[in-house]
Amino acid sequence: MSMTVARLLTEELSTARELPMPPWLYGVIALVAFAFLLGVTWSFRGTAQKYAPAGHGEAAARAAAAAKAARAADDEAHWPEHPGHGHP
């Protein structure tokens, strides 16, 4: 029985395949691929600002100011005894 086990082990070892290149080269290829993808991503930086409408920033600032004014108008002293509402 021990000869059968030894024979099976040696047969499996002989059928093992070698890698087509050294193992460290797989890491180098992965680093190069990720560096390339980083370059592609980096090339699109600032694209949103290039294609935004001209008055987009000013309109958003006006809308935020109007919303803030509306919240301030809603926050009148409807519960005077509750802190944080109305004037002190």
N, C-alpha and C positions, 0 to 999 in steps of 0.2 A: 504494500500500500504506500509506503514512503517513497518508493521509486516512481509510482504513478503521480504523486503530488509533485515531486521534483521535476518530472518530465513535463507536466502541465505548466509549471511555473517557468521553465526555460522556454517552452514554446510561446507563451504569452510575451515574454521579454523579447524574443526575436521578431515578433510581429509589431512591436512598437514603432511608431513613425517618428521621424526626426522633424524638427521645425524647419521651414524653408529658409529661415534667416536667424541670426542670433537673437536671444530674448530681449536684450537691451535695445535692439533696433525697433521693436514694437513700441517701446516707450518714446523713442525719438519721433517716430511717425505720428504718434498721438499728440505729442507736444506741438509739432509742426501743424497738424490739422487744427488744433485748438487756437494756435496763434493766427492762422488764416481766418478762422471764424471770428476771432476778436477783431481783426482788421476789417472784416465785412461789417460787423456791428458798429465799429468806430466810424466808418465812413458815412453812416446815416445820422450822426449827431448833428443837432441843429436843424434838421429837416422840417420839423413842425413850425419853427419860426420863419423859415423861408417861404412857406406856403400859407401862412396865416393871413387873414384879411388885414388891411392896413389899420383900421381903427379898432381892432379887436381888443387890444389892451385897454384903451380908453373907455370903451363901452362896458367892459367888465368892471372897471373901477367905478363908473357911474352907477351901475346896477348894484354893486356892493354897498355904495354909500346910500342909495335909496332904500335898500333892505335894512340897513342899520338905522336909518331915520324912522322907518316904519316900526321896527322893534321898539325904539325909544318911545314912540307915540303910544304903542300898546302897553307900555310899562308905566302906566299912571298909577296914582295912589288909590287903587280900588280896594286894597286891604291895608289901611294905614298901620294897623298893629303888627303886620307881618314885615319883618326886616328884609330889606333888599328891594322893596317896592316903593316907588314914589320918592319924595324928597325927605331927607332926615329931619 
